[in-house]
Amino acid sequence: MRLRGRKGIRESLENQPDLVVLDAKPHRGRWHQFFGNDRPIYIELGMGKGRFISAMSATYPDINFIGVDMYDELLRRASEKARAVWAERGVESPPNLALLRANIEWIETMFAPGEIERIYLNFSDPWPKAKHARRRLTHPRFVAKYIELLNERGEIHLKTDSKLLFEFSLNSFSDMGLQLRNISLDLHRGGVREDLVLTEYESKFIEQGQPIHRCEVVVGREALAEHRAAMRRQVEGHKADTPYPVSEPSSSPATTSEG
């Protein structure tokens, strides 16, 4: 992707230390200090223009959010979007949001093991050519890094319009023995999901009638235990609501014991 940025864009980013982070290494293992609290940290890898991460930060103020992208121009646009979203709430500087300029290839240098609770992969580049499969953000080499960085309640949430990437991702997650949940081949089939924050691409694809694929991946030990407990309650509730079937009479003749 080539983006033509405005003149002085780097200076603009450097002048926003409250929101924009240009070097993640000093913050690795210290992101909670950056936010000034110990709340969960959710990150979006490949945030684009920042609509999703900005809206999420305003919708869920008790969560810390980090949007990651490698292009200065996208960080500039995302910073404008974030400040505009929070200005509507009378807040000048987003208190629970950081916009990080970084190459996802080196994500292990940005975050310490167990520092992240959730990873969002929204409409990542599908890299459709087979020879480029290793570049897909759901390739096992990336997923292995995510597993290391996620904490005990860690999850990965994936949305894409690419059937190829979705199939590849499901196989990748499954091959690594991860628990899948809430798989959808057409997320908005019954109408736009009002409970979910949309990305720029997502809104465009919905208008075009293009199906959105989505799934959640349960990674952390606590998250996995909670998911399995919920499944057990669901099964037990189903059994309680279902009357026992009446036994059919046996077709074999009755036997008697002789004294």
VOVEXLO-921427 format. One record per residue (C-alpha): x, y, z; chain; residue number from 1. Coordinates in steps of 0.1 Angstrom, whole numbers. Example, Ala and Ser with C-alpha at 12.3 -4.5 7.8 and 13.67 -1.06 7.14 Angstrom:
<sites>
123 | -45 | 78 | A | 1
137 | -11 | 71 | A | 2
</sites>
This chain:
<sites>
0 | 0 | 0 | A | 1
13 | 34 | -9 | A | 2
-2 | 64 | 8 | A | 3
6 | 100 | 0 | A | 4
7 | 119 | 33 | A | 5
5 | 155 | 40 | A | 6
36 | 177 | 44 | A | 7
48 | 177 | 80 | A | 8
30 | 145 | 89 | A | 9
59 | 131 | 110 | A | 10
61 | 163 | 130 | A | 11
23 | 161 | 136 | A | 12
26 | 126 | 149 | A | 13
56 | 135 | 171 | A | 14
35 | 162 | 187 | A | 15
9 | 138 | 199 | A | 16
27 | 117 | 226 | A | 17
-6 | 114 | 245 | A | 18
-20 | 93 | 217 | A | 19
6 | 83 | 191 | A | 20
35 | 59 | 199 | A | 21
62 | 59 | 173 | A | 22
85 | 34 | 190 | A | 23
69 | 4 | 209 | A | 24
101 | -10 | 224 | A | 25
103 | 13 | 255 | A | 26
67 | 3 | 263 | A | 27
71 | -35 | 259 | A | 28
59 | -49 | 292 | A | 29
50 | -15 | 304 | A | 30
18 | -6 | 285 | A | 31
-2 | -5 | 317 | A | 32
21 | 23 | 328 | A | 33
14 | 41 | 295 | A | 34
-24 | 40 | 303 | A | 35
-19 | 46 | 340 | A | 36
-41 | 16 | 350 | A | 37
-42 | -22 | 350 | A | 38
-72 | -26 | 328 | A | 39
-73 | -52 | 300 | A | 40
-55 | -43 | 268 | A | 41
-72 | -50 | 234 | A | 42
-52 | -45 | 202 | A | 43
-62 | -42 | 165 | A | 44
-36 | -53 | 141 | A | 45
-39 | -33 | 109 | A | 46
-62 | -5 | 121 | A | 47
-65 | 14 | 88 | A | 48
-81 | 48 | 92 | A | 49
-90 | 40 | 128 | A | 50
-127 | 40 | 127 | A | 51
-131 | 7 | 146 | A | 52
-105 | 12 | 173 | A | 53
-116 | 48 | 179 | A | 54
-153 | 37 | 183 | A | 55
-143 | 8 | 205 | A | 56
-123 | 30 | 229 | A | 57
-153 | 53 | 233 | A | 58
-178 | 25 | 236 | A | 59
-158 | 6 | 262 | A | 60
-140 | 31 | 284 | A | 61
-129 | 5 | 309 | A | 62
-108 | -13 | 283 | A | 63
-74 | 0 | 270 | A | 64
-71 | -1 | 232 | A | 65
-41 | -1 | 209 | A | 66
-44 | 3 | 171 | A | 67
-14 | -8 | 152 | A | 68
-4 | 2 | 116 | A | 69
29 | 9 | 99 | A | 70
19 | 39 | 78 | A | 71
23 | 75 | 90 | A | 72
-6 | 87 | 70 | A | 73
-30 | 61 | 85 | A | 74
-18 | 71 | 120 | A | 75
-26 | 107 | 111 | A | 76
-61 | 99 | 99 | A | 77
-67 | 76 | 129 | A | 78
-56 | 103 | 153 | A | 79
-80 | 127 | 138 | A | 80
-108 | 102 | 139 | A | 81
-100 | 93 | 175 | A | 82
-100 | 129 | 187 | A | 83
-132 | 136 | 168 | A | 84
-150 | 106 | 184 | A | 85
-139 | 116 | 219 | A | 86
-146 | 154 | 213 | A | 87
-182 | 144 | 209 | A | 88
-181 | 133 | 245 | A | 89
-163 | 165 | 256 | A | 90
-129 | 148 | 260 | A | 91
-99 | 163 | 242 | A | 92
-74 | 134 | 245 | A | 93
-86 | 98 | 243 | A | 94
-78 | 84 | 278 | A | 95
-77 | 47 | 269 | A | 96
-63 | 46 | 233 | A | 97
-29 | 44 | 218 | A | 98
-21 | 45 | 181 | A | 99
11 | 25 | 175 | A | 100
33 | 28 | 143 | A | 101
49 | -6 | 139 | A | 102
53 | -35 | 116 | A | 103
32 | -65 | 128 | A | 104
60 | -88 | 116 | A | 105
78 | -79 | 148 | A | 106
49 | -79 | 172 | A | 107
69 | -98 | 198 | A | 108
91 | -68 | 202 | A | 109
61 | -45 | 209 | A | 110
44 | -65 | 237 | A | 111
55 | -88 | 265 | A | 112
42 | -124 | 270 | A | 113
7 | -122 | 286 | A | 114
4 | -85 | 282 | A | 115
-26 | -86 | 258 | A | 116
-61 | -99 | 264 | A | 117
-77 | -96 | 229 | A | 118
-65 | -93 | 194 | A | 119
-87 | -80 | 165 | A | 120
-79 | -89 | 130 | A | 121
-103 | -69 | 108 | A | 122
-102 | -73 | 70 | A | 123
-65 | -81 | 69 | A | 124
-47 | -84 | 35 | A | 125
-57 | -119 | 23 | A | 126
-25 | -123 | 2 | A | 127
-43 | -145 | -23 | A | 128
-13 | -160 | -40 | A | 129
-2 | -193 | -24 | A | 130
34 | -183 | -24 | A | 131
25 | -154 | -1 | A | 132
6 | -175 | 24 | A | 133
32 | -169 | 51 | A | 134
24 | -132 | 50 | A | 135
-12 | -138 | 61 | A | 136
-18 | -126 | 97 | A | 137
-34 | -159 | 106 | A | 138
-5 | -180 | 93 | A | 139
6 | -204 | 121 | A | 140
39 | -184 | 125 | A | 141
18 | -153 | 135 | A | 142
-7 | -173 | 155 | A | 143
21 | -188 | 176 | A | 144
32 | -152 | 185 | A | 145
-3 | -142 | 194 | A | 146
-6 | -172 | 217 | A | 147
25 | -161 | 235 | A | 148
14 | -126 | 239 | A | 149
-22 | -133 | 251 | A | 150
-30 | -136 | 288 | A | 151
-52 | -162 | 306 | A | 152
-83 | -146 | 292 | A | 153
-69 | -141 | 257 | A | 154
-90 | -143 | 226 | A | 155
-86 | -135 | 188 | A | 156
-115 | -120 | 169 | A | 157
-114 | -123 | 131 | A | 158
-135 | -105 | 105 | A | 159
-129 | -107 | 67 | A | 160
-147 | -105 | 34 | A | 161
-122 | -130 | 19 | A | 162
-135 | -166 | 18 | A | 163
-100 | -177 | 10 | A | 164
-85 | -161 | 40 | A | 165
-114 | -173 | 63 | A | 166
-109 | -209 | 52 | A | 167
-72 | -206 | 56 | A | 168
-76 | -191 | 91 | A | 169
-101 | -217 | 103 | A | 170
-76 | -244 | 92 | A | 171
-47 | -226 | 108 | A | 172
-65 | -222 | 142 | A | 173
-77 | -258 | 141 | A | 174
-43 | -272 | 132 | A | 175
-29 | -254 | 163 | A | 176
-55 | -270 | 185 | A | 177
-74 | -237 | 193 | A | 178
-111 | -235 | 203 | A | 179
-133 | -218 | 178 | A | 180
-165 | -200 | 188 | A | 181
-193 | -180 | 171 | A | 182
-183 | -189 | 135 | A | 183
-204 | -170 | 109 | A | 184
-202 | -172 | 71 | A | 185
-225 | -142 | 67 | A | 186
-224 | -121 | 98 | A | 187
-251 | -96 | 88 | A | 188
-274 | -119 | 69 | A | 189
-303 | -111 | 92 | A | 190
-296 | -73 | 93 | A | 191
-267 | -53 | 105 | A | 192
-254 | -64 | 139 | A | 193
-261 | -34 | 161 | A | 194
-241 | -49 | 189 | A | 195
-208 | -49 | 169 | A | 196
-187 | -19 | 160 | A | 197
-181 | -18 | 122 | A | 198
-150 | -10 | 103 | A | 199
-148 | 12 | 72 | A | 200
-145 | -18 | 49 | A | 201
-173 | -36 | 67 | A | 202
-198 | -8 | 61 | A | 203
-188 | -7 | 24 | A | 204
-191 | -44 | 19 | A | 205
-225 | -45 | 37 | A | 206
-238 | -18 | 13 | A | 207
-226 | -40 | -16 | A | 208
-244 | -71 | -2 | A | 209
-211 | -89 | 3 | A | 210
-210 | -115 | 31 | A | 211
-188 | -109 | 61 | A | 212
-171 | -139 | 77 | A | 213
-163 | -138 | 114 | A | 214
-151 | -161 | 142 | A | 215
-137 | -159 | 177 | A | 216
-108 | -179 | 189 | A | 217
-105 | -188 | 226 | A | 218
-69 | -190 | 236 | A | 219
-63 | -183 | 273 | A | 220
-67 | -209 | 300 | A | 221
-94 | -189 | 319 | A | 222
-112 | -180 | 288 | A | 223
-112 | -216 | 276 | A | 224
-125 | -228 | 310 | A | 225
-153 | -202 | 310 | A | 226
-163 | -212 | 275 | A | 227
-164 | -249 | 283 | A | 228
-184 | -242 | 315 | A | 229
-209 | -222 | 294 | A | 230
-212 | -251 | 270 | A | 231
-219 | -275 | 298 | A | 232
-246 | -252 | 312 | A | 233
-262 | -250 | 278 | A | 234
-262 | -288 | 274 | A | 235
-276 | -293 | 309 | A | 236
-302 | -267 | 303 | A | 237
-312 | -284 | 271 | A | 238
-315 | -318 | 289 | A | 239
-337 | -302 | 317 | A | 240
-360 | -287 | 291 | A | 241
-363 | -320 | 271 | A | 242
-387 | -346 | 286 | A | 243
-374 | -381 | 288 | A | 244
-388 | -403 | 260 | A | 245
-412 | -430 | 269 | A | 246
-396 | -464 | 265 | A | 247
-410 | -486 | 238 | A | 248
-421 | -521 | 249 | A | 249
-395 | -547 | 243 | A | 250
-401 | -569 | 213 | A | 251
-384 | -599 | 230 | A | 252
-406 | -622 | 251 | A | 253
-404 | -617 | 289 | A | 254
-384 | -641 | 308 | A | 255
-392 | -655 | 342 | A | 256
-369 | -671 | 367 | A | 257
-378 | -706 | 381 | A | 258
-374 | -712 | 418 | A | 259
</sites>
